[in-house]
Amino acid sequence: MGHHSYLIVGEDQFLYTRDHYNEELAALFTENDRELVVADADDDTRDDDWDGEEITFGYYTTAKALRQRLNVQGFTSPRALAELAEGAERWRKTYDDQSELREREARGEQLYQTLARPPREPAELLAAIGEAIGPHRPQTSFATAEEYVSYLMQMTETAADVEELRWFVERRSLVRLLVDQAADHMRVGLDVSGLTGCCIGLDTDQPIAGPTRERQLAALPDNAPLIVLTEGSTDSRVLTEAMHVTHPHLVDFVRFIDYTGTDTKPQGSVGALANMVNAFIAAGVANRFVAIADNDAGGHEAFARLKRQKLRAGCRVLHYPDLPLLARYPTLEPTSSVVALTDVNGAAGSLEMYLGEDVLTIDGALAPVHMGRFIPAVQRRQGALSPVHKVLVLKAFTKKVKAARSGQHSSGDWSGVHAIFEKIVHAFD
């Protein structure tokens, strides 16, 4: 078929690509699927019309394996069938809209536009695909040569209709429709043999599927939302609400993940956050993601080991930023009732401390930070608001967010959450 690559399903060929291979198809295979056979001039398997090397080169697996790969990417049978139904409607509409062009072509006019093929009903097309990929009947089974030629033409028409669907159905859903008509162990593959001869000269030593899949994964973060991991569901919920006020333009572009499944932050959740980061890295999660922890002693202790690791390019571990407000903040030592102004950046910077000076002010004064245990690893004490004050601050902030989102003037101090979002936005600078 000249310098083409194509998808083989059973005994038929589909989705031709001229002078190259389709990267979306190549990425469905792995280097373990690679098959290369070279027959020289003395090999009995070579083509008699070719006096040089004959190369069979491609990537092959089973229909079942390819279906499973498509499944985990979200290209399921129901999705493919739904896209086929919608695509068939668009195909028919395109065909109907071109009736005048077909009349002009019938009168012998030269057209500079490709006309749609006559559409087929989805069920009819799927049945035809099933027949095309199944075992082909030998010529000797036909009564006449004309019947045999008609049979071959049916196969050609089916392949052409699949080509037409490229305009109306997503590529991987189209592949799903093809392999769904195949038996589990039927051979499917991407044949690139036609790219290895003269003019094209594809390097058969160069891997195709592996690097193509890597490029596909590398492109994913450019389109997917930035994932942000926090210490717990409270941080996730509060920051999501705040984003609608301070950075509404980032909604749908940044996703805060609630992985705890609770409404409160369990003890030691910063350790769970560190474990989640390692799990994301080990799983090879393709999305860019940011893990952001409290700017307190416990957060810095838990992230110390992560910061020493060489993280992959799409991952950042951060803390909430230092704030001027926290540089001189009221604190109470465990054995004293005297309030002192202390720099609690890095010691008591939990999310509540970033929700605004207005909501931190209770009964006319800033809610004090209570200093607790000393953490040798970071050489500082851990501090926090009292449980009662923490609840009051969160309630006040929720009220402030509701007022701002209802159209009321968003007065108050939003500088803390604004600083958090700016740090996230510029995490990969």
TORKOL-4160 file (C-alpha; in steps of 0.2 Angstrom, whole numbers, padded with zeros to 4 digits, m for minus):
429
<pt num="1" X="0000" Y="0000" Z="0000"/>
<pt num="2" X="0014" Y="0012" Z="m0003"/>
<pt num="3" X="0022" Y="0022" Z="0011"/>
<pt num="4" X="0008" Y="0020" Z="0023"/>
<pt num="5" X="0006" Y="0014" Z="0041"/>
<pt num="6" X="m0010" Y="0006" Z="0046"/>
<pt num="7" X="m0020" Y="m0003" Z="0060"/>
<pt num="8" X="m0022" Y="m0021" Z="0058"/>
<pt num="9" X="m0037" Y="m0030" Z="0066"/>
<pt num="10" X="m0038" Y="m0048" Z="0062"/>
<pt num="11" X="m0037" Y="m0050" Z="0043"/>
<pt num="12" X="m0041" Y="m0032" Z="0038"/>
<pt num="13" X="m0032" Y="m0015" Z="0038"/>
<pt num="14" X="m0039" Y="0002" Z="0044"/>
<pt num="15" X="m0034" Y="0020" Z="0048"/>
<pt num="16" X="m0020" Y="0023" Z="0035"/>
<pt num="17" X="m0007" Y="0036" Z="0038"/>
<pt num="18" X="0003" Y="0042" Z="0023"/>
<pt num="19" X="0022" Y="0043" Z="0025"/>
<pt num="20" X="0022" Y="0042" Z="0044"/>
<pt num="21" X="0013" Y="0033" Z="0059"/>
<pt num="22" X="m0001" Y="0041" Z="0069"/>
<pt num="23" X="0006" Y="0044" Z="0086"/>
<pt num="24" X="m0011" Y="0042" Z="0095"/>
<pt num="25" X="m0011" Y="0024" Z="0088"/>
<pt num="26" X="0007" Y="0021" Z="0092"/>
<pt num="27" X="0005" Y="0026" Z="0110"/>
<pt num="28" X="m0008" Y="0012" Z="0112"/>
<pt num="29" X="0007" Y="m0001" Z="0111"/>
<pt num="30" X="0022" Y="m0004" Z="0121"/>
<pt num="31" X="0040" Y="m0009" Z="0116"/>
<pt num="32" X="0036" Y="m0027" Z="0122"/>
<pt num="33" X="0024" Y="m0027" Z="0107"/>
<pt num="34" X="0037" Y="m0024" Z="0094"/>
<pt num="35" X="0040" Y="m0036" Z="0080"/>
<pt num="36" X="0054" Y="m0035" Z="0067"/>
<pt num="37" X="0057" Y="m0048" Z="0054"/>
<pt num="38" X="0070" Y="m0046" Z="0040"/>
<pt num="39" X="0070" Y="m0058" Z="0025"/>
<pt num="40" X="0085" Y="m0057" Z="0014"/>
<pt num="41" X="0087" Y="m0062" Z="m0004"/>
<pt num="42" X="0090" Y="m0080" Z="0001"/>
<pt num="43" X="0075" Y="m0082" Z="0013"/>
<pt num="44" X="0061" Y="m0092" Z="0006"/>
<pt num="45" X="0048" Y="m0080" Z="0015"/>
<pt num="46" X="0053" Y="m0065" Z="0005"/>
<pt num="47" X="0043" Y="m0057" Z="m0009"/>
<pt num="48" X="0047" Y="m0064" Z="m0026"/>
<pt num="49" X="0045" Y="m0047" Z="m0034"/>
<pt num="50" X="0058" Y="m0039" Z="m0023"/>
<pt num="51" X="0077" Y="m0043" Z="m0024"/>
<pt num="52" X="0082" Y="m0034" Z="m0008"/>
<pt num="53" X="0078" Y="m0036" Z="0010"/>
<pt num="54" X="0059" Y="m0037" Z="0015"/>
<pt num="55" X="0055" Y="m0030" Z="0031"/>
<pt num="56" X="0040" Y="m0034" Z="0042"/>
<pt num="57" X="0039" Y="m0021" Z="0056"/>
<pt num="58" X="0026" Y="m0016" Z="0068"/>
<pt num="59" X="0018" Y="m0018" Z="0086"/>
<pt num="60" X="0006" Y="m0032" Z="0089"/>
<pt num="61" X="m0005" Y="m0037" Z="0104"/>
<pt num="62" X="m0022" Y="m0045" Z="0106"/>
<pt num="63" X="m0039" Y="m0037" Z="0105"/>
<pt num="64" X="m0042" Y="m0041" Z="0123"/>
<pt num="65" X="m0026" Y="m0032" Z="0128"/>
<pt num="66" X="m0029" Y="m0017" Z="0118"/>
<pt num="67" X="m0047" Y="m0016" Z="0125"/>
<pt num="68" X="m0040" Y="m0016" Z="0142"/>
<pt num="69" X="m0028" Y="m0002" Z="0138"/>
<pt num="70" X="m0042" Y="0008" Z="0131"/>
<pt num="71" X="m0053" Y="0005" Z="0146"/>
<pt num="72" X="m0040" Y="0012" Z="0158"/>
<pt num="73" X="m0039" Y="0028" Z="0147"/>
<pt num="74" X="m0058" Y="0030" Z="0148"/>
<pt num="75" X="m0062" Y="0024" Z="0131"/>
<pt num="76" X="m0075" Y="0011" Z="0135"/>
<pt num="77" X="m0088" Y="0002" Z="0124"/>
<pt num="78" X="m0102" Y="0013" Z="0130"/>
<pt num="79" X="m0092" Y="0028" Z="0126"/>
<pt num="80" X="m0087" Y="0022" Z="0109"/>
<pt num="81" X="m0105" Y="0017" Z="0105"/>
<pt num="82" X="m0112" Y="0034" Z="0111"/>
<pt num="83" X="m0099" Y="0043" Z="0100"/>
<pt num="84" X="m0103" Y="0032" Z="0085"/>
<pt num="85" X="m0121" Y="0037" Z="0087"/>
<pt num="86" X="m0117" Y="0055" Z="0088"/>
<pt num="87" X="m0104" Y="0054" Z="0074"/>
<pt num="88" X="m0116" Y="0045" Z="0062"/>
<pt num="89" X="m0129" Y="0059" Z="0064"/>
<pt num="90" X="m0116" Y="0072" Z="0060"/>
<pt num="91" X="m0110" Y="0061" Z="0045"/>
<pt num="92" X="m0128" Y="0060" Z="0039"/>
<pt num="93" X="m0130" Y="0079" Z="0041"/>
<pt num="94" X="m0114" Y="0083" Z="0032"/>
<pt num="95" X="m0119" Y="0071" Z="0018"/>
<pt num="96" X="m0136" Y="0079" Z="0016"/>
<pt num="97" X="m0129" Y="0097" Z="0017"/>
<pt num="98" X="m0118" Y="0092" Z="0002"/>
<pt num="99" X="m0133" Y="0087" Z="m0010"/>
<pt num="100" X="m0130" Y="0102" Z="m0021"/>
<pt num="101" X="m0112" Y="0099" Z="m0023"/>
<pt num="102" X="m0115" Y="0081" Z="m0028"/>
<pt num="103" X="m0127" Y="0087" Z="m0041"/>
<pt num="104" X="m0113" Y="0099" Z="m0048"/>
<pt num="105" X="m0101" Y="0085" Z="m0048"/>
<pt num="106" X="m0113" Y="0074" Z="m0058"/>
<pt num="107" X="m0114" Y="0088" Z="m0071"/>
<pt num="108" X="m0096" Y="0086" Z="m0073"/>
<pt num="109" X="m0090" Y="0101" Z="m0063"/>
<pt num="110" X="m0073" Y="0101" Z="m0055"/>
<pt num="111" X="m0075" Y="0102" Z="m0036"/>
<pt num="112" X="m0061" Y="0108" Z="m0024"/>
<pt num="113" X="m0070" Y="0100" Z="m0009"/>
<pt num="114" X="m0070" Y="0082" Z="m0003"/>
<pt num="115" X="m0087" Y="0075" Z="m0002"/>
<pt num="116" X="m0093" Y="0064" Z="0012"/>
<pt num="117" X="m0097" Y="0046" Z="0008"/>
<pt num="118" X="m0115" Y="0040" Z="0009"/>
<pt num="119" X="m0118" Y="0036" Z="0028"/>
<pt num="120" X="m0121" Y="0019" Z="0035"/>
<pt num="121" X="m0132" Y="0015" Z="0050"/>
<pt num="122" X="m0121" Y="0011" Z="0065"/>
<pt num="123" X="m0127" Y="m0007" Z="0067"/>
<pt num="124" X="m0124" Y="m0010" Z="0049"/>
<pt num="125" X="m0107" Y="m0003" Z="0049"/>
<pt num="126" X="m0102" Y="m0013" Z="0065"/>
<pt num="127" X="m0108" Y="m0029" Z="0057"/>
<pt num="128" X="m0098" Y="m0025" Z="0042"/>
<pt num="129" X="m0082" Y="m0022" Z="0052"/>
<pt num="130" X="m0085" Y="m0039" Z="0061"/>
<pt num="131" X="m0086" Y="m0048" Z="0044"/>
<pt num="132" X="m0070" Y="m0038" Z="0037"/>
<pt num="133" X="m0059" Y="m0043" Z="0052"/>
<pt num="134" X="m0065" Y="m0061" Z="0053"/>
<pt num="135" X="m0057" Y="m0075" Z="0043"/>
<pt num="136" X="m0058" Y="m0070" Z="0024"/>
<pt num="137" X="m0066" Y="m0083" Z="0012"/>
<pt num="138" X="m0054" Y="m0090" Z="m0001"/>
<pt num="139" X="m0057" Y="m0087" Z="m0019"/>
<pt num="140" X="m0062" Y="m0105" Z="m0022"/>
<pt num="141" X="m0077" Y="m0103" Z="m0011"/>
<pt num="142" X="m0085" Y="m0092" Z="m0024"/>
<pt num="143" X="m0095" Y="m0098" Z="m0039"/>
<pt num="144" X="m0088" Y="m0084" Z="m0050"/>
<pt num="145" X="m0074" Y="m0072" Z="m0051"/>
<pt num="146" X="m0087" Y="m0057" Z="m0051"/>
<pt num="147" X="m0094" Y="m0063" Z="m0034"/>
<pt num="148" X="m0076" Y="m0064" Z="m0027"/>
<pt num="149" X="m0072" Y="m0046" Z="m0033"/>
<pt num="150" X="m0089" Y="m0040" Z="m0025"/>
<pt num="151" X="m0084" Y="m0048" Z="m0009"/>
<pt num="152" X="m0067" Y="m0039" Z="m0009"/>
<pt num="153" X="m0076" Y="m0023" Z="m0014"/>
<pt num="154" X="m0087" Y="m0025" Z="0002"/>
<pt num="155" X="m0071" Y="m0026" Z="0013"/>
<pt num="156" X="m0064" Y="m0010" Z="0004"/>
<pt num="157" X="m0080" Y="m0001" Z="0006"/>
<pt num="158" X="m0080" Y="m0005" Z="0025"/>
<pt num="159" X="m0062" Y="0001" Z="0027"/>
<pt num="160" X="m0067" Y="0017" Z="0018"/>
<pt num="161" X="m0082" Y="0020" Z="0029"/>
<pt num="162" X="m0071" Y="0018" Z="0044"/>
<pt num="163" X="m0059" Y="0031" Z="0037"/>
<pt num="164" X="m0074" Y="0043" Z="0035"/>
<pt num="165" X="m0078" Y="0041" Z="0053"/>
<pt num="166" X="m0061" Y="0049" Z="0057"/>
<pt num="167" X="m0070" Y="0065" Z="0054"/>
<pt num="168" X="m0084" Y="0062" Z="0066"/>
<pt num="169" X="m0077" Y="0050" Z="0080"/>
<pt num="170" X="m0063" Y="0052" Z="0092"/>
<pt num="171" X="m0048" Y="0042" Z="0086"/>
<pt num="172" X="m0047" Y="0030" Z="0101"/>
<pt num="173" X="m0065" Y="0028" Z="0102"/>
<pt num="174" X="m0064" Y="0023" Z="0084"/>
<pt num="175" X="m0051" Y="0010" Z="0088"/>
<pt num="176" X="m0062" Y="0004" Z="0102"/>
<pt num="177" X="m0076" Y="0001" Z="0090"/>
<pt num="178" X="m0065" Y="m0010" Z="0079"/>
<pt num="179" X="m0057" Y="m0021" Z="0092"/>
<pt num="180" X="m0074" Y="m0023" Z="0101"/>
<pt num="181" X="m0079" Y="m0033" Z="0085"/>
<pt num="182" X="m0064" Y="m0044" Z="0087"/>
<pt num="183" X="m0062" Y="m0060" Z="0098"/>
<pt num="184" X="m0051" Y="m0059" Z="0113"/>
<pt num="185" X="m0036" Y="m0067" Z="0106"/>
<pt num="186" X="m0037" Y="m0059" Z="0088"/>
<pt num="187" X="m0021" Y="m0051" Z="0083"/>
<pt num="188" X="m0021" Y="m0032" Z="0082"/>
<pt num="189" X="m0007" Y="m0021" Z="0078"/>
<pt num="190" X="0001" Y="m0005" Z="0070"/>
<pt num="191" X="0010" Y="m0010" Z="0054"/>
<pt num="192" X="0024" Y="0002" Z="0049"/>
<pt num="193" X="0033" Y="m0010" Z="0037"/>
<pt num="194" X="0028" Y="0002" Z="0023"/>
<pt num="195" X="0039" Y="0016" Z="0031"/>
<pt num="196" X="0055" Y="0006" Z="0030"/>
<pt num="197" X="0058" Y="0006" Z="0011"/>
<pt num="198" X="0065" Y="0019" Z="0000"/>
<pt num="199" X="0061" Y="0038" Z="0002"/>
<pt num="200" X="0055" Y="0035" Z="0020"/>
<pt num="201" X="0068" Y="0025" Z="0028"/>
<pt num="202" X="0061" Y="0023" Z="0045"/>
<pt num="203" X="0075" Y="0017" Z="0057"/>
<pt num="204" X="0070" Y="0000" Z="0063"/>
<pt num="205" X="0082" Y="0001" Z="0077"/>
<pt num="206" X="0073" Y="0016" Z="0084"/>
<pt num="207" X="0059" Y="0013" Z="0096"/>
<pt num="208" X="0042" Y="0020" Z="0092"/>
<pt num="209" X="0028" Y="0015" Z="0104"/>
<pt num="210" X="0038" Y="0019" Z="0120"/>
<pt num="211" X="0044" Y="0037" Z="0116"/>
<pt num="212" X="0027" Y="0041" Z="0108"/>
<pt num="213" X="0018" Y="0036" Z="0124"/>
<pt num="214" X="0031" Y="0047" Z="0134"/>
<pt num="215" X="0027" Y="0062" Z="0123"/>
<pt num="216" X="0008" Y="0059" Z="0125"/>
<pt num="217" X="0010" Y="0058" Z="0144"/>
<pt num="218" X="0022" Y="0074" Z="0144"/>
<pt num="219" X="0008" Y="0083" Z="0135"/>
<pt num="220" X="m0005" Y="0078" Z="0148"/>
<pt num="221" X="0000" Y="0091" Z="0161"/>
<pt num="222" X="m0002" Y="0105" Z="0148"/>
<pt num="223" X="m0020" Y="0102" Z="0147"/>
<pt num="224" X="m0025" Y="0094" Z="0164"/>
<pt num="225" X="m0029" Y="0105" Z="0180"/>
<pt num="226" X="m0015" Y="0107" Z="0192"/>
<pt num="227" X="m0018" Y="0096" Z="0207"/>
<pt num="228" X="m0015" Y="0103" Z="0224"/>
<pt num="229" X="m0013" Y="0091" Z="0239"/>
<pt num="230" X="m0016" Y="0098" Z="0256"/>
<pt num="231" X="m0015" Y="0092" Z="0274"/>
<pt num="232" X="m0033" Y="0088" Z="0275"/>
<pt num="233" X="m0051" Y="0090" Z="0269"/>
<pt num="234" X="m0053" Y="0106" Z="0279"/>
<pt num="235" X="m0039" Y="0115" Z="0270"/>
<pt num="236" X="m0045" Y="0108" Z="0254"/>
<pt num="237" X="m0062" Y="0115" Z="0256"/>
<pt num="238" X="m0057" Y="0132" Z="0263"/>
<pt num="239" X="m0045" Y="0135" Z="0249"/>
<pt num="240" X="m0057" Y="0130" Z="0236"/>
<pt num="241" X="m0070" Y="0142" Z="0243"/>
<pt num="242" X="m0057" Y="0156" Z="0244"/>
<pt num="243" X="m0052" Y="0153" Z="0226"/>
<pt num="244" X="m0069" Y="0159" Z="0220"/>
<pt num="245" X="m0066" Y="0175" Z="0229"/>
<pt num="246" X="m0048" Y="0180" Z="0226"/>
<pt num="247" X="m0043" Y="0170" Z="0211"/>
<pt num="248" X="m0060" Y="0165" Z="0202"/>
<pt num="249" X="m0050" Y="0164" Z="0185"/>
<pt num="250" X="m0042" Y="0148" Z="0192"/>
<pt num="251" X="m0057" Y="0139" Z="0195"/>
<pt num="252" X="m0057" Y="0123" Z="0184"/>
<pt num="253" X="m0038" Y="0125" Z="0181"/>
<pt num="254" X="m0033" Y="0121" Z="0199"/>
<pt num="255" X="m0040" Y="0106" Z="0209"/>
<pt num="256" X="m0038" Y="0104" Z="0228"/>
<pt num="257" X="m0039" Y="0086" Z="0232"/>
<pt num="258" X="m0048" Y="0080" Z="0247"/>
<pt num="259" X="m0040" Y="0063" Z="0251"/>
<pt num="260" X="m0044" Y="0061" Z="0269"/>
<pt num="261" X="m0062" Y="0058" Z="0267"/>
<pt num="262" X="m0067" Y="0067" Z="0283"/>
<pt num="263" X="m0073" Y="0084" Z="0288"/>
<pt num="264" X="m0059" Y="0087" Z="0300"/>
<pt num="265" X="m0040" Y="0086" Z="0299"/>
<pt num="266" X="m0034" Y="0070" Z="0308"/>
<pt num="267" X="m0019" Y="0071" Z="0319"/>
<pt num="268" X="m0003" Y="0068" Z="0309"/>
<pt num="269" X="m0011" Y="0072" Z="0293"/>
<pt num="270" X="0005" Y="0081" Z="0287"/>
<pt num="271" X="0013" Y="0064" Z="0288"/>
<pt num="272" X="m0001" Y="0057" Z="0277"/>
<pt num="273" X="0002" Y="0071" Z="0265"/>
<pt num="274" X="0020" Y="0067" Z="0263"/>
<pt num="275" X="0016" Y="0049" Z="0260"/>
<pt num="276" X="0003" Y="0054" Z="0247"/>
<pt num="277" X="0017" Y="0064" Z="0238"/>
<pt num="278" X="0028" Y="0048" Z="0238"/>
<pt num="279" X="0013" Y="0038" Z="0232"/>
<pt num="280" X="0010" Y="0050" Z="0217"/>
<pt num="281" X="0028" Y="0049" Z="0213"/>
<pt num="282" X="0029" Y="0030" Z="0214"/>
<pt num="283" X="0013" Y="0029" Z="0203"/>
<pt num="284" X="0020" Y="0040" Z="0190"/>
<pt num="285" X="0005" Y="0052" Z="0191"/>
<pt num="286" X="0007" Y="0062" Z="0175"/>
<pt num="287" X="m0002" Y="0078" Z="0181"/>
<pt num="288" X="0008" Y="0092" Z="0188"/>
<pt num="289" X="0004" Y="0093" Z="0206"/>
<pt num="290" X="0009" Y="0103" Z="0221"/>
<pt num="291" X="0009" Y="0097" Z="0239"/>
<pt num="292" X="0007" Y="0112" Z="0251"/>
<pt num="293" X="0009" Y="0110" Z="0270"/>
<pt num="294" X="0006" Y="0121" Z="0285"/>
<pt num="295" X="0020" Y="0134" Z="0288"/>
<pt num="296" X="0023" Y="0127" Z="0306"/>
<pt num="297" X="0036" Y="0116" Z="0315"/>
<pt num="298" X="0027" Y="0100" Z="0311"/>
<pt num="299" X="0025" Y="0104" Z="0293"/>
<pt num="300" X="0043" Y="0108" Z="0291"/>
<pt num="301" X="0048" Y="0092" Z="0300"/>
<pt num="302" X="0037" Y="0081" Z="0290"/>
<pt num="303" X="0043" Y="0089" Z="0273"/>
<pt num="304" X="0061" Y="0089" Z="0278"/>
<pt num="305" X="0065" Y="0072" Z="0269"/>
<pt num="306" X="0054" Y="0076" Z="0254"/>
<pt num="307" X="0064" Y="0092" Z="0251"/>
<pt num="308" X="0080" Y="0082" Z="0251"/>
<pt num="309" X="0074" Y="0071" Z="0237"/>
<pt num="310" X="0076" Y="0074" Z="0219"/>
<pt num="311" X="0058" Y="0077" Z="0214"/>
<pt num="312" X="0052" Y="0074" Z="0196"/>
<pt num="313" X="0049" Y="0090" Z="0186"/>
<pt num="314" X="0030" Y="0090" Z="0188"/>
<pt num="315" X="0030" Y="0090" Z="0207"/>
<pt num="316" X="0033" Y="0103" Z="0220"/>
<pt num="317" X="0032" Y="0103" Z="0239"/>
<pt num="318" X="0028" Y="0119" Z="0247"/>
<pt num="319" X="0023" Y="0128" Z="0263"/>
<pt num="320" X="0011" Y="0142" Z="0266"/>
<pt num="321" X="0021" Y="0158" Z="0264"/>
<pt num="322" X="0028" Y="0169" Z="0277"/>
<pt num="323" X="0016" Y="0183" Z="0282"/>
<pt num="324" X="0020" Y="0200" Z="0289"/>
<pt num="325" X="0006" Y="0198" Z="0301"/>
<pt num="326" X="0014" Y="0183" Z="0308"/>
<pt num="327" X="0031" Y="0191" Z="0311"/>
<pt num="328" X="0024" Y="0199" Z="0327"/>
<pt num="329" X="0010" Y="0189" Z="0333"/>
<pt num="330" X="0002" Y="0187" Z="0350"/>
<pt num="331" X="0008" Y="0171" Z="0358"/>
<pt num="332" X="0007" Y="0162" Z="0375"/>
<pt num="333" X="0020" Y="0150" Z="0382"/>
<pt num="334" X="0014" Y="0134" Z="0391"/>
<pt num="335" X="0019" Y="0140" Z="0408"/>
<pt num="336" X="0014" Y="0159" Z="0406"/>
<pt num="337" X="m0001" Y="0169" Z="0404"/>
<pt num="338" X="0008" Y="0184" Z="0398"/>
<pt num="339" X="0005" Y="0188" Z="0379"/>
<pt num="340" X="0021" Y="0191" Z="0369"/>
<pt num="341" X="0023" Y="0197" Z="0351"/>
<pt num="342" X="0033" Y="0183" Z="0342"/>
<pt num="343" X="0038" Y="0178" Z="0324"/>
<pt num="344" X="0027" Y="0163" Z="0322"/>
<pt num="345" X="0031" Y="0161" Z="0303"/>
<pt num="346" X="0038" Y="0143" Z="0302"/>
<pt num="347" X="0031" Y="0138" Z="0319"/>
<pt num="348" X="0012" Y="0141" Z="0319"/>
<pt num="349" X="0007" Y="0145" Z="0301"/>
<pt num="350" X="m0008" Y="0133" Z="0300"/>
<pt num="351" X="m0021" Y="0138" Z="0287"/>
<pt num="352" X="m0032" Y="0147" Z="0300"/>
<pt num="353" X="m0018" Y="0160" Z="0302"/>
<pt num="354" X="m0020" Y="0165" Z="0283"/>
<pt num="355" X="m0039" Y="0168" Z="0283"/>
<pt num="356" X="m0037" Y="0187" Z="0287"/>
<pt num="357" X="m0033" Y="0198" Z="0302"/>
<pt num="358" X="m0052" Y="0202" Z="0303"/>
<pt num="359" X="m0057" Y="0184" Z="0306"/>
<pt num="360" X="m0043" Y="0181" Z="0318"/>
<pt num="361" X="m0049" Y="0196" Z="0329"/>
<pt num="362" X="m0060" Y="0189" Z="0342"/>
<pt num="363" X="m0068" Y="0200" Z="0356"/>
<pt num="364" X="m0057" Y="0215" Z="0349"/>
<pt num="365" X="m0040" Y="0206" Z="0350"/>
<pt num="366" X="m0030" Y="0194" Z="0339"/>
<pt num="367" X="m0033" Y="0176" Z="0345"/>
<pt num="368" X="m0017" Y="0171" Z="0353"/>
<pt num="369" X="m0006" Y="0156" Z="0347"/>
<pt num="370" X="m0002" Y="0144" Z="0360"/>
<pt num="371" X="0016" Y="0137" Z="0359"/>
<pt num="372" X="0018" Y="0119" Z="0362"/>
<pt num="373" X="0031" Y="0106" Z="0361"/>
<pt num="374" X="0049" Y="0108" Z="0355"/>
<pt num="375" X="0053" Y="0099" Z="0339"/>
<pt num="376" X="0072" Y="0096" Z="0338"/>
<pt num="377" X="0073" Y="0092" Z="0320"/>
<pt num="378" X="0068" Y="0110" Z="0315"/>
<pt num="379" X="0074" Y="0118" Z="0332"/>
<pt num="380" X="0058" Y="0127" Z="0335"/>
<pt num="381" X="0041" Y="0125" Z="0345"/>
<pt num="382" X="0025" Y="0120" Z="0337"/>
<pt num="383" X="0011" Y="0133" Z="0339"/>
<pt num="384" X="m0007" Y="0133" Z="0336"/>
<pt num="385" X="m0023" Y="0142" Z="0340"/>
<pt num="386" X="m0034" Y="0135" Z="0354"/>
<pt num="387" X="m0047" Y="0123" Z="0347"/>
<pt num="388" X="m0061" Y="0135" Z="0352"/>
<pt num="389" X="m0053" Y="0150" Z="0343"/>
<pt num="390" X="m0049" Y="0139" Z="0328"/>
<pt num="391" X="m0068" Y="0134" Z="0326"/>
<pt num="392" X="m0073" Y="0153" Z="0328"/>
<pt num="393" X="m0060" Y="0158" Z="0315"/>
<pt num="394" X="m0066" Y="0145" Z="0302"/>
<pt num="395" X="m0084" Y="0150" Z="0305"/>
<pt num="396" X="m0080" Y="0168" Z="0302"/>
<pt num="397" X="m0071" Y="0165" Z="0286"/>
<pt num="398" X="m0085" Y="0154" Z="0279"/>
<pt num="399" X="m0097" Y="0169" Z="0283"/>
<pt num="400" X="m0085" Y="0181" Z="0274"/>
<pt num="401" X="m0084" Y="0170" Z="0259"/>
<pt num="402" X="m0102" Y="0168" Z="0258"/>
<pt num="403" X="m0104" Y="0187" Z="0259"/>
<pt num="404" X="m0091" Y="0190" Z="0245"/>
<pt num="405" X="m0099" Y="0177" Z="0233"/>
<pt num="406" X="m0116" Y="0183" Z="0236"/>
<pt num="407" X="m0111" Y="0200" Z="0228"/>
<pt num="408" X="m0108" Y="0210" Z="0244"/>
<pt num="409" X="m0092" Y="0220" Z="0245"/>
<pt num="410" X="m0078" Y="0209" Z="0249"/>
<pt num="411" X="m0070" Y="0219" Z="0263"/>
<pt num="412" X="m0059" Y="0212" Z="0275"/>
<pt num="413" X="m0041" Y="0205" Z="0274"/>
<pt num="414" X="m0039" Y="0193" Z="0260"/>
<pt num="415" X="m0020" Y="0195" Z="0259"/>
<pt num="416" X="m0016" Y="0178" Z="0267"/>
<pt num="417" X="m0026" Y="0167" Z="0255"/>
<pt num="418" X="m0020" Y="0178" Z="0241"/>
<pt num="419" X="m0002" Y="0175" Z="0246"/>
<pt num="420" X="m0006" Y="0156" Z="0246"/>
<pt num="421" X="m0013" Y="0156" Z="0229"/>
<pt num="422" X="0001" Y="0166" Z="0222"/>
<pt num="423" X="0014" Y="0154" Z="0229"/>
<pt num="424" X="0004" Y="0139" Z="0220"/>
<pt num="425" X="0003" Y="0149" Z="0204"/>
<pt num="426" X="0021" Y="0152" Z="0203"/>
<pt num="427" X="0027" Y="0135" Z="0210"/>
<pt num="428" X="0035" Y="0130" Z="0194"/>
<pt num="429" X="0043" Y="0147" Z="0189"/>
